[in-house]
Every structure is written in structure tokens, then in C-alpha cells.
Amino acid sequence: MLDSEAVVLAGHGSRRERSNEQVRELAAGLEGRLGLPTNAGFIELEEPSIAEAIASLAPSVSDVTVVPLSLFAASHVKADVPLVVNEARAEHDIAVHSGRHLGVHPAIVELLDDRVAEVEDDLGVDRTEDDVLVVLCARGSSDPDSNGDVHKLARLLYEGRDFADVEAAFIGVTEPLLEDALHTVSKRRPDAVVVVPYMLGDGVLTGRIRERTAEFDDEYPYAVAGCGDPLGTDERLLEVLADRFEEARSGDVSMSCDTCKYKVEMDGFEADAGGARAMLRAMTHRAAHEDRSDVGEDPHAHDAPDKHVAVCTNRTCAGQGAVQVLERLRQAVDGLDVDARITRSSCLDRCGEGPNVAVYPDGVWYGSVEPDDADRLAAAIDHDGIVSDLVDQTL
């Protein structure tokens, strides 16, 4: 009878081999720490998949624990990984446990503090004598719960330390964007600004964070500014992963379901609520990737539509009926012979003028759009036209 255990470290997967190697490096480190076989598996873009990693272990173990190598719990952790785990439970005669994301952990706060200290040394500043203001910059998510964790980490990094302040910012998707956050903190006239990328790998987004920081340093000469390194493969991440493994094995996995858009209805995200609906989206997403793989295409190279319509569903626009506009537009365009993608967006910086709708590549922005305007907008999109009475601006 089998009595051994094993672990699958579930990484996202990347076109950059260095990022995939980081997952494998952490998997090897976790194997040494736990003393259990640990394989790397990937959600997409790289092999083996999580399902394949579980299958390779199944013949020789009785228990497999899947631990996501993810900073936050967004759709991959809440929908994609659970889908694979549920299927593995049905396919293999073993116990398959599901862990949670890295999340908020004392070891990560300590690691972030060290990343700040490294930049302080480079800039020649001392937080106990100089006004050092830190900006913790994350990727940004459409999941409010994930974005909330960034703000919590920023506050924990501030507590008990001699920083002038620690602000949360994002490189995309949601607000405050990094460039806006830097402009805001500049008004406080700090001696130094330290930007810390809250990311695992050193990729494209980390590069953008460095560029924005360098631009800020040039634009505001009265404050020195520097950018730190991402988390990388620091051994303190192994401490967090080991804790997540122990939680999963003891059945003590705790998620923030009270603030999860897949579990409860939240303003601006009403269409996302429902665990079954989230699982269906995960299945549809995976099927779309598999279809592309069958014909030899890059499974993540989604074709760009002829028209991209972005509907602001941020707080102000959401309160003015933006979600209804979004759904009515999707329904109206669905019946037309036009290749258009209707998506929600974060703030378009036209608060009070909404709901706001931007149409590209036309470069036409509409304001004060109502649900009943959807048919007119769809017709204009179909015929490369314009609804003049709704135009807010053209770019």
C-alpha cells in the first residue's frame, strides 16, 4: 500500500524561459525543505501542465498537494487550479490536496523590507534620518480581493518601520497607476522614493516599473528615486510555500471568500459572482487554448479583433449604470456581422462624464452613455460610423 506524499508547485508559465526556470528552482528548493518529491507544473505556456505533473507522480504516491506559486488569489488560483485538482481527483486513485496562494505572510513583508534597504544603500539614504517614501508596485488585477492584498502588504511594510509612508500602486489594470502614485507622493517632498516591484520574476512589467521610476527621478530632482528587485527565488519564499503545504495537508486552507468577486456580488462585478460560473469560465478558457494548440498556434496568442470597445466600470461609472451598458452593448454587437470585443476597463480618467465608452482603433470616446444607447453604438461600430451626440472626445 502506498503511503508516500508528493508536491506539485503550480507556476503560471511564461514565454520567457528564465521565468519557467525560477519555478523549477523553487520547486527544487521546496523539495529539499520538505523532503518530499516536488515537481513543477504550469497553468499555461509551458510544460508539463499541472495535470501532467500530477499524473507523473500518481503511480508512486498516495497523496499529492498542489501549491500555487502565485502572489495573489485571482482567477487562476480561484478557478483554473481548482478545476485541474477536481479532475485529478476523479482520474487518479489518490488524494489530491489544494493549497492557497502566497498571499500576505510575515516572511514576505521581511523580504520586501530587505528589497527597500538594498535601494536605500544604493541611494545613500537612511530611513531613520531621511524622509524615505516607499511605493509597492504590483501587477494589478480585475479581482478586488487581490488588489486589496497589495494595500494590506503596503500597510504591514509601513508598520513599525521608520518610513515616511508606504503607498500601493499598480503597473496596469487598476488604480492608482504607478505614474499617478509617484506624482502624488512627489507633493510631499520626500528626500527619497523607493519603488519595489511586487512580482516574482524580472520580466516586461518589472522593466516598465524601472522605466517609470527612472522617469520620475529625472523629472523631480529634489528627491532621489530608485527601483528595487523583484522577489525572485529568495529562500524566504520557501518558508511561505512550506506553510501553504502544511495548511493544505491539515485541511486548513483559508481564502478571503467574503471579499471574493466569484463568491459574493460586488459593485461593478455583478456578472462575475458565482463559483460555478467561475469554473465554467476556467473550462472555456482552457478549451480555447487547447483548440489553438491542435492547429499549431501559440495557445496564448489571441487574435486581435477589428474593433475593441472598452467600457469603464470603475466606481463612478459603475454607479451610473456602466455594467448595464456593457451587457447591452455585448448583446447588441453579438447579432451583427462585426469582429468586435466588448470589455470592461478600469478608470478612463473622465469621472463624472460617464458611463464612458472608448472605441479603438477609431479613437472615439463616448460619454454619458445609457443602456438604451447600445443599439446606436453597435450600429456605428458595425459601419465605421460615429454617434455624434454622445462623443466626448476623439483621439
N, C-alpha and C positions, 0 to 999 in steps of 0.2 A: 504494500500500500504506500502511495506517495505521501510524503509529509514535508516536502521542501517548499520554499517560497521563492518568488522572484519579483522583480520590479520592472515596469516599463516607464521610462521618462519620456513624456509626450511633449515634443517640441512642435513649433508651428511648421517649420520647413521654410527654406529660402532658396532663391536662385544663387545667392552668394554662398559658396562652399564653406567659407570661413564661419558663417553663422551656423551652418549644419555641424561643423566640427566642434563648435562650442557646446552644442547639445551633447555630442558624443563624449566630449571631455568631461562634462559634468556628470554624465551617466557613469563613466569610469570612476570618477571620484566618489559618487554615491555608492557604487558597488563596494569600494574599499571601506567606506564608512559603515555601511550596514552589514557587510559580509554576506551579501546575497547577490545572485546573478542579476544584473541590471542592463537591460537593452534600451537603446534609443529608438523611439518610433515617432513618426511625423504625421501631422494633420494633413498636410498637402505639400506639393512641390518637391518632395524628397522621399526616398525610400530608405528603410521599409516603412510602410504605413503603421499606424498603431495596431490595427487588426493583424497585420503580418507579424509584428513584433510579439504580440500575444500568442499567436499560433505557433511561432517558433519555440516558445517556452512551454506551451501546454503539454506536450508529451512527457515532460520530465518533472513537472511540479504539480502541487495540489492547489496553490494559491498564487495569483498574480495581482499585484497592486499597481494601478495606473496613476502616476503623479504628474499633473500638468506642469510643464516648465513655462508658466505664464505669469506675468506680473499682476494681472487683474482678471476678474471673472466677467468676461463679456460673452459673446455668442459662442465662441469656440469652447470655452470651459463649461458654459451652461447648457449647450445643445449638442455641439459636434462630438466632443469626447464622451458624454453620456450615451449618445447613440451607438458609438463603437463598443462601449462597455456592455450595454444591454445585448447587443448582437453576439458579442463574445460569450456572454453567459449562456445564451441559448445554443451556441455552436459547440462549445467545449465543456467537457465534464470536469470542470474545475471551478473554484471560487474566484471571482474577479471583483476586486475592490476598487473603488474610485476615490481618489484624493482630491484635494482642492488646490487652488492656485497659490502662488507665493504670498500675495496679499500684504497685509500690514503685520510686521514682525520686528521685534527689538533688534535682531541681527541686521536687518535691512536698514533700520534707522542708524545704527552704528556704522554701517558701511557707507551710507550717504554722508555722514559726518566726516569720515575719513576722506571721501572724494572732495568735499569742500576744503578740508585742511590742506590737501595737495595743491589746490589752486591758490589758496592764501599764501602758501610758501612761495609759489611762483611769482605772485604779485607783490610779495614783500609787505603784506599787511598782517595785523594781529587783531583778531576779533575782540580781544579784551581792551584794546586801546583805540581801535578804529571802528567806525560805523560800517560793518560788513553786512550787506543785504543779500540774501540768497534767493534765487529763483529756481524752483524744482520744476523742470520741464518734462512732461510726459507726452506720449503719442497723441492722446485724445481719442475718445470713444463715443459711439452713439448710445452707449449704456450709461445712464446717470449714476448707477451704483459704482461703476469703475472710476468715473471721474471724481466721485466723492472720496474714494480711497486716496487719490492724489492729494486732495486738500487735507485729509487726515494725516498723511505722512508728512506733509509740509508743516503742519502744526506740531506734530511729535518731534520733528527735527528742531523746531524753534524752542520747545520747552526745555528749560534747564541749561540752555546754552547762551553764550553772550552775543548772539546775532542781533542786529538792529531789527530784523524781521526775516521771515521766510515766506515767500509767496509761491503759489501754484500757478503753472501756466501750461499751455499745450502748443504743440507744433502744427496741429490741424484738427479738423472735425468740430471742435467745440471751443468755447471761450473760457478765460481770456487767452488769446493767442500770444505767443512769446513776444513778438514785437510790441504789442499793446501793453503787456505787463512791464516790459523794460521801460517803455515811455512813461508809464505811471510811476514806477519806482524812482525814475530819474528826478521827479519833482521833490523827492525827499532829500536830495543832495547827499547821498551816501559817499563814504570815502572809497568803497569798493563794492562791486556787484559780482557775485559768483553764480554762474549758471551751471546747474547739474543736470545732465540728461538722465531721465529715469527710464533707461532702456537696458536691455541685456547686451545687445550687440552693437558694434561700431559700424553702422550702415548708412544709408542715404539720409535718413531722418536725423541721425546724430550729426552728420555733416551739415545739414541745414541749421541745426541748433548752433553749431560752431560759427557758421557764417553770420547768423543774426547777432550773436554775441560780439563778433569782431566789428560788425557794422555799428553796433551800439557803442563800442569802445572808441571808435573813430568819431562818432557824432557827438558824444558827450565827454569832452576832455577833462572835466573836473572830477570824474570818477573813473578809476581803473576798473576794467572788467575782464574776466577770464572764464573759460568754459572747462568743466571737468570731464572726466572719462565716464563711460557707461559702466554698469555693474560687472560686465564681462563674466569671468569664471571664478570670481573670488570665492575662496573656500567657505566664507560665511553663508553663501547660498546653499551649500551642502547641509549646513545646520538647519536651515529653513526647510529644505526638501526632506530631511530626515524626520523633522517634526510632522510634516504633512503625511509622510508614510505612516508614522505611528498613529496619527489620528484616523487615517483610513482603515488601518488594521483593527483598531479598537472600536470602530463604528461611531467615531466622534467627529465626523466631518460637519462643520457648521458653515453655512452660507448666509449671506445677508438677504434672505428672501423678502424681508419687509420692505426693502428698497430696490427690488429687482423688477425691471420692467416686464420680464417674462412671467412674473408671478402675480403682480398687482397692477391695477390700472393707474397710470401716471399721466399727468397733463402733458399733452404733446406726443405721447407714445401709446395712445389707446389701442392702436392696431396691433401692437406687439404683445399685449398681455395674453397669457395662456400657455401653460407648459407644453400641451400637445401641439399648439401652433408653432412654438419654437422648435420642437422636434421635427415637425413637418418641413420647416424651412431648412433644417440641417440635412434632411434626406434629399430635398430638392437641390440644395447646393452641391452635395456630393454627387448626385446623379448627373448634374450638368458638367461637372469636372470629368466624370467617367466617360461621358459621351464624347468629349473633346479628345480624351486620351485615346479612344478607339480609332480616331481618324488621324492620329499622329500629331495633334496640335498641342501646344503648351496649355495644360489644363487651367492655367490662371491668366491666359491672355484673352480676356473677354473682348469681343469686338466692340468698337465704339459705335454708338448709334448716330444716325444722321442729325438728330436733334436731342439735346439734353436740356430738360426743364427742371430747374431747382426751385422747390417751394420752401420758403423759410418757415420752419415750425418751432423756432425758438420761443421763449416765454411770451413776449408781447404779441407776436403774430399768432401763436397758438391760442391766446385768449381772444383773438379777433376772428377765429374760425379757420385758421390755416389748415388744420387737419382735414376739415370737410372739403376745402378747396383741393387739397392733394388727392383725396379719394375721388372726387367728382372729375378732376382732370384725367386721372388714370382710366376711369370708366369711359369718358368721352373719347380719349385717344385710342382706347382699345378697339373701338368699332371703325377706325379709319385705316386707310392704307398708307400709314406713315411710320417710319422707323424712329420712334421717339421713346426716350426713357424718362419717366417722371420720378424724381427722387426728392426726399426731404433734405433740407440743409440746415446748418446752424445759422446764426445771425448774419444777415446781409448788410448790417450797419445802416438800416433805414427804419429804425424803430419808430413806431407811431404812424408810419406811412403804409402799413401792411393791411392784410397779408401781402407779402412781396413774392413775386414770381420772376425768375430770370430765365431767359431762353437763349441757348447757345447752339450753334456758333453765331446766331443772329446778333447777339449782344444787346438784346432788348430786355429791359427790366420793367415789370408792371407793378403798380402799387394799388392799394385799396381794392384788391381783387376779392370778389364774393363768390360763393359756390355757384350761384346762378350764371356767373360769367364763364364757367368752364367750357361750355359748348362753343362759345365765340372764340375763346383762346385756342381750343383744339382745332377749329376750322382754320384759324390763322396759321397755326403751326403746320397744318397739312398742306396749305397752299403758299407757304413762304410769305404770308401776309402779316399784318400788324393790326392790333385793336387800339386805335389811336387814343380813344378816350380814357384808356387805362394806363397808357405809357407814363412811367415815372422818369425814366432816363434811357438813353441809348449810348452804347459804348463803341 
